[in-house]
Amino acid sequence: MDTQSSTICKIIDNNREWVNEVQAKNPEYFRNLAKGQSPKVLWIGCADSRMAVDLLTKTQPGDVFVHRNIANRIPSEDLNALSVIEYAVKHLKVEHVIVAGHTGCGGVKAAMSTDSVGILNHWLRPIKDLYLANEAEINALPEAERADRLGEFNVIQGVGTVSKLPVIHKAWEEGRELHIHGWILQLDSGLIKDLGVSVANPKQVESIYMLNKPAGN
């Protein structure tokens, strides 16, 4: 058996083993899981394989709605990310949106480099811009800490982007509890670092982003 087949077979075997263990503890687990989801949290994170949300947070299937991409970017024109946020906030009615980066992010490191990374050059371009906007502060740090600081700026920017979305403002107008957080997973310790940039109400958003309703609505 080649390595690829062995890897895939192992994953399937692991799944069956996990199912058996879960059912032994709770025979109704999967029937209940199939009835629907009502997560309180939307997690927007990096696609890095080490960002195992359920393991890191000790949550269960159905607890966290997840969107992931390279370097946890949230472009304001990205229909993929915007659709996830819209669905999570408007339909699932989550109470928390977490923008989560991590230390040692390969995407952030690539954005600080002049090496070409193919189609990712376009995706990472805004992180290069973010680096230039904060170059003095970042370069004042020891070299080993610079990429992680840029990763923090990237998360902070993501929190700002989410807080400006009309679907967020609509939830606040309806009186709903909705908090947007910026976190960094510290891979060398496994601990989450709260960047202290949470947004929880429209007073924390610049008024120019709070759009008026169209006439007649």
VOPAGU-2260 file (C-alpha; in pm, 1 decimal, decimal comma):
REM VOPAGU-2260
SITE   aa  ch    i         X         Y         Z
SITE  MET   A    0       0,0       0,0       0,0
SITE  ASP   A    1     145,5     340,5     -95,3
SITE  THR   A    2     183,8     624,0     153,7
SITE  GLN   A    3    -113,6     819,5      21,0
SITE  SER   A    4    -351,5     524,7      47,3
SITE  SER   A    5    -218,6     443,3     391,5
SITE  THR   A    6    -280,8     799,0     509,9
SITE  ILE   A    7    -637,4     806,5     378,0
SITE  CYS   A    8    -719,3     463,1     518,6
SITE  LYS   A    9    -586,8     572,9     856,2
SITE  ILE   A   10    -816,1     875,7     855,8
SITE  ILE   A   11   -1119,1     660,9     775,2
SITE  ASP   A   12   -1022,8     406,8    1040,6
SITE  ASN   A   13    -979,8     686,0    1294,2
SITE  ASN   A   14   -1325,7     815,6    1208,5
SITE  ARG   A   15   -1485,8     476,9    1265,3
SITE  GLU   A   16   -1300,7     434,6    1592,5
SITE  TRP   A   17   -1414,2     778,2    1709,3
SITE  VAL   A   18   -1777,0     706,2    1611,7
SITE  ASN   A   19   -1772,1     381,9    1807,6
SITE  GLU   A   20   -1626,2     554,6    2114,2
SITE  VAL   A   21   -1884,8     833,7    2102,2
SITE  GLN   A   22   -2177,6     597,6    2053,1
SITE  ALA   A   23   -2060,7     379,1    2339,1
SITE  LYS   A   24   -2085,9     681,6    2567,6
SITE  ASN   A   25   -2401,4     829,6    2416,3
SITE  PRO   A   26   -2604,3     620,6    2169,5
SITE  GLU   A   27   -2819,6     923,9    2079,6
SITE  TYR   A   28   -2525,7    1157,1    2007,3
SITE  PHE   A   29   -2535,8    1152,7    1626,7
SITE  ARG   A   30   -2915,0    1149,6    1603,0
SITE  ASN   A   31   -2919,0    1464,0    1815,8
SITE  LEU   A   32   -2635,2    1617,9    1615,3
SITE  ALA   A   33   -2826,9    1564,1    1291,6
SITE  LYS   A   34   -3124,3    1766,9    1416,7
SITE  GLY   A   35   -2949,6    2098,7    1353,8
SITE  GLN   A   36   -2695,4    2348,8    1480,7
SITE  SER   A   37   -2716,7    2652,6    1706,6
SITE  PRO   A   38   -2359,3    2773,4    1756,4
SITE  LYS   A   39   -2295,6    3083,7    1965,0
SITE  VAL   A   40   -1959,5    3152,4    1801,9
SITE  LEU   A   41   -1827,5    3221,2    1452,3
SITE  TRP   A   42   -1453,9    3152,0    1426,6
SITE  ILE   A   43   -1266,8    3313,4    1136,4
SITE  GLY   A   44    -918,4    3168,1    1139,3
SITE  CYS   A   45    -616,8    3057,2     942,2
SITE  ALA   A   46    -621,3    2737,4     736,3
SITE  ASP   A   47    -303,3    2621,3     910,9
SITE  SER   A   48    -339,8    2253,6    1003,8
SITE  ARG   A   49    -242,9    2329,5    1363,1
SITE  MET   A   50    -551,0    2547,6    1415,9
SITE  ALA   A   51    -776,5    2264,7    1536,3
SITE  VAL   A   52   -1054,1    2478,8    1681,3
SITE  ASP   A   53   -1246,7    2208,8    1868,1
SITE  LEU   A   54    -935,0    2064,4    2033,0
SITE  LEU   A   55    -790,7    2404,0    2125,4
SITE  THR   A   56   -1114,4    2527,0    2279,5
SITE  LYS   A   57   -1259,3    2197,6    2409,5
SITE  THR   A   58   -1577,2    2258,3    2213,3
SITE  GLN   A   59   -1803,3    2001,6    2050,2
SITE  PRO   A   60   -1942,5    1966,4    1696,0
SITE  GLY   A   61   -2219,8    2223,2    1664,3
SITE  ASP   A   62   -2065,1    2469,9    1909,2
SITE  VAL   A   63   -1854,7    2679,0    1668,3
SITE  PHE   A   64   -1925,3    2784,7    1309,7
SITE  VAL   A   65   -1591,1    2801,5    1128,4
SITE  HIS   A   66   -1443,8    2984,2     830,5
SITE  ARG   A   67   -1073,9    2946,2     746,5
SITE  ASN   A   68    -836,7    3069,5     479,7
SITE  ILE   A   69    -469,5    3154,9     430,7
SITE  ALA   A   70    -359,7    3404,5     699,0
SITE  ASN   A   71    -716,9    3457,6     828,4
SITE  ARG   A   72    -780,0    3749,9     594,1
SITE  ILE   A   73   -1122,3    3915,9     573,0
SITE  PRO   A   74   -1130,8    4120,5     252,1
SITE  SER   A   75   -1437,4    4345,4     235,1
SITE  GLU   A   76   -1495,9    4222,7    -122,2
SITE  ASP   A   77   -1455,6    3848,8     -50,1
SITE  LEU   A   78   -1798,1    3692,8    -110,4
SITE  ASN   A   79   -1685,4    3369,0      53,0
SITE  ALA   A   80   -1604,0    3527,6     388,1
SITE  LEU   A   81   -1894,2    3772,9     366,8
SITE  SER   A   82   -2140,8    3490,1     297,2
SITE  VAL   A   83   -2018,8    3297,9     601,0
SITE  ILE   A   84   -2049,6    3604,2     823,1
SITE  GLU   A   85   -2395,0    3685,8     684,2
SITE  TYR   A   86   -2522,2    3332,9     744,5
SITE  ALA   A   87   -2370,1    3306,1    1091,1
SITE  VAL   A   88   -2495,9    3643,7    1212,3
SITE  LYS   A   89   -2831,1    3672,7    1035,2
SITE  HIS   A   90   -2950,6    3312,5    1035,4
SITE  LEU   A   91   -2758,6    3125,0    1304,9
SITE  LYS   A   92   -2761,9    3436,5    1524,5
SITE  VAL   A   93   -2419,3    3383,1    1676,3
SITE  GLU   A   94   -2329,6    3605,4    1969,9
SITE  HIS   A   95   -1954,2    3618,2    1913,8
SITE  VAL   A   96   -1734,8    3656,3    1605,4
SITE  ILE   A   97   -1371,8    3565,2    1666,8
SITE  VAL   A   98   -1099,9    3667,6    1423,0
SITE  ALA   A   99    -813,2    3435,9    1512,0
SITE  GLY   A  100    -455,1    3437,5    1390,0
SITE  HIS   A  101    -160,7    3244,6    1525,5
SITE  THR   A  102     209,2    3276,9    1588,4
SITE  GLY   A  103     444,9    3151,1    1320,9
SITE  CYS   A  104     191,2    3210,3    1041,8
SITE  GLY   A  105     341,6    3109,6     707,7
SITE  GLY   A  106     115,9    3345,0     515,9
SITE  VAL   A  107     223,4    3644,4     722,7
SITE  LYS   A  108     587,9    3548,6     684,9
SITE  ALA   A  109     543,1    3520,4     309,1
SITE  ALA   A  110     387,2    3866,2     301,0
SITE  MET   A  111     702,4    4007,0     461,2
SITE  SER   A  112     921,5    3844,3     197,7
SITE  THR   A  113    1001,7    3936,7    -162,7
SITE  ASP   A  114     979,6    3572,4    -269,7
SITE  SER   A  115     699,5    3490,9    -514,3
SITE  VAL   A  116     435,5    3247,6    -386,5
SITE  GLY   A  117     222,0    3223,0    -699,7
SITE  ILE   A  118    -144,0    3315,1    -677,2
SITE  LEU   A  119     -92,2    3388,1    -307,7
SITE  ASN   A  120      97,3    3702,4    -409,1
SITE  HIS   A  121    -239,0    3866,5    -478,7
SITE  TRP   A  122    -406,4    3728,0    -166,3
SITE  LEU   A  123    -123,2    3842,5      62,5
SITE  ARG   A  124     -76,8    4186,1     -96,5
SITE  PRO   A  125    -293,0    4364,0     166,5
SITE  ILE   A  126     -76,1    4216,0     442,6
SITE  LYS   A  127     228,5    4364,8     269,2
SITE  ASP   A  128      45,7    4700,1     274,7
SITE  LEU   A  129     -27,1    4648,2     643,2
SITE  TYR   A  130     340,6    4581,3     705,7
SITE  LEU   A  131     441,4    4904,2     531,1
SITE  ALA   A  132     183,0    5101,5     730,6
SITE  ASN   A  133     334,4    4972,5    1056,5
SITE  GLU   A  134     692,1    4921,2     940,8
SITE  ALA   A  135     859,6    5140,8    1201,2
SITE  GLU   A  136     693,5    4966,6    1496,9
SITE  ILE   A  137     745,2    4619,1    1354,1
SITE  ASN   A  138    1110,0    4669,2    1260,9
SITE  ALA   A  139    1186,5    4808,5    1606,4
SITE  LEU   A  140    1119,4    4458,8    1743,7
SITE  PRO   A  141    1370,7    4172,5    1748,1
SITE  GLU   A  142    1358,6    3997,0    1410,9
SITE  ALA   A  143    1206,9    3681,3    1559,9
SITE  GLU   A  144     904,3    3877,6    1685,3
SITE  ARG   A  145     826,4    4082,4    1374,3
SITE  ALA   A  146     606,0    3839,8    1183,1
SITE  ASP   A  147     398,4    3768,1    1493,3
SITE  ARG   A  148     339,9    4138,9    1547,0
SITE  LEU   A  149     230,4    4177,6    1185,9
SITE  GLY   A  150      -2,5    3884,0    1245,6
SITE  GLU   A  151    -156,4    4079,2    1532,2
SITE  PHE   A  152    -206,6    4384,2    1310,4
SITE  ASN   A  153    -373,7    4156,6    1056,4
SITE  VAL   A  154    -619,1    4028,7    1319,6
SITE  ILE   A  155    -689,4    4382,2    1442,2
SITE  GLN   A  156    -764,9    4488,1    1086,0
SITE  GLY   A  157    -997,2    4189,5    1048,8
SITE  VAL   A  158   -1191,6    4289,6    1359,4
SITE  GLY   A  159   -1228,6    4636,8    1212,5
SITE  THR   A  160   -1354,5    4499,5     881,3
SITE  VAL   A  161   -1616,6    4279,2    1046,7
SITE  SER   A  162   -1735,4    4562,1    1271,0
SITE  LYS   A  163   -1812,6    4777,2     965,7
SITE  LEU   A  164   -2040,2    4524,8     793,8
SITE  PRO   A  165   -2411,3    4613,3     758,9
SITE  VAL   A  166   -2519,2    4268,2     882,8
SITE  ILE   A  167   -2339,4    4341,0    1210,0
SITE  HIS   A  168   -2504,5    4680,1    1242,3
SITE  LYS   A  169   -2845,6    4526,9    1173,7
SITE  ALA   A  170   -2796,3    4279,3    1457,8
SITE  TRP   A  171   -2712,3    4563,6    1693,8
SITE  GLU   A  172   -3015,6    4761,0    1574,3
SITE  GLU   A  173   -3228,5    4460,4    1666,2
SITE  GLY   A  174   -3088,1    4475,0    2017,4
SITE  ARG   A  175   -2894,5    4153,5    1982,2
SITE  GLU   A  176   -2581,1    4076,7    2178,4
SITE  LEU   A  177   -2294,4    4051,2    1930,1
SITE  HIS   A  178   -1925,8    4082,5    2013,5
SITE  ILE   A  179   -1630,9    4079,5    1774,3
SITE  HIS   A  180   -1298,3    3964,4    1917,4
SITE  GLY   A  181    -937,3    3951,2    1801,6
SITE  TRP   A  182    -728,5    3657,6    1921,3
SITE  ILE   A  183    -388,7    3504,5    1857,1
SITE  LEU   A  184    -319,6    3136,3    1919,4
SITE  GLN   A  185      30,2    3103,4    2062,3
SITE  LEU   A  186     147,0    2774,6    1915,7
SITE  ASP   A  187     447,0    2739,0    2146,8
SITE  SER   A  188     218,8    2730,0    2452,9
SITE  GLY   A  189    -123,0    2640,0    2311,5
SITE  LEU   A  190    -271,9    2943,4    2486,5
SITE  ILE   A  191    -498,5    3203,4    2328,4
SITE  LYS   A  192    -394,6    3567,3    2354,2
SITE  ASP   A  193    -680,3    3818,7    2357,3
SITE  LEU   A  194    -558,2    4131,7    2177,3
SITE  GLY   A  195    -806,3    4348,3    2367,1
SITE  VAL   A  196    -969,0    4494,4    2056,3
SITE  SER   A  197   -1323,7    4362,0    2101,1
SITE  VAL   A  198   -1612,7    4556,8    1949,6
SITE  ALA   A  199   -1957,2    4512,4    2102,5
SITE  ASN   A  200   -2175,4    4804,8    1994,1
SITE  PRO   A  201   -2209,3    5070,6    1721,2
SITE  LYS   A  202   -2057,4    5339,7    1942,0
SITE  GLN   A  203   -1721,4    5170,4    1884,0
SITE  VAL   A  204   -1753,7    5206,5    1505,4
SITE  GLU   A  205   -1682,1    5531,3    1319,9
SITE  SER   A  206   -2013,1    5691,7    1222,4
SITE  ILE   A  207   -1927,1    5709,0     850,8
SITE  TYR   A  208   -1962,8    5328,8     834,0
SITE  MET   A  209   -2308,9    5329,5     992,6
SITE  LEU   A  210   -2514,1    5349,8     674,9
SITE  ASN   A  211   -2862,0    5498,3     663,9
SITE  LYS   A  212   -3151,3    5277,3     561,6
SITE  PRO   A  213   -3278,4    5330,6     204,6
SITE  ALA   A  214   -3588,7    5549,1     180,4
SITE  GLY   A  215   -3906,9    5351,6     230,7
SITE  ASN   A  216   -3743,4    5079,9     446,0
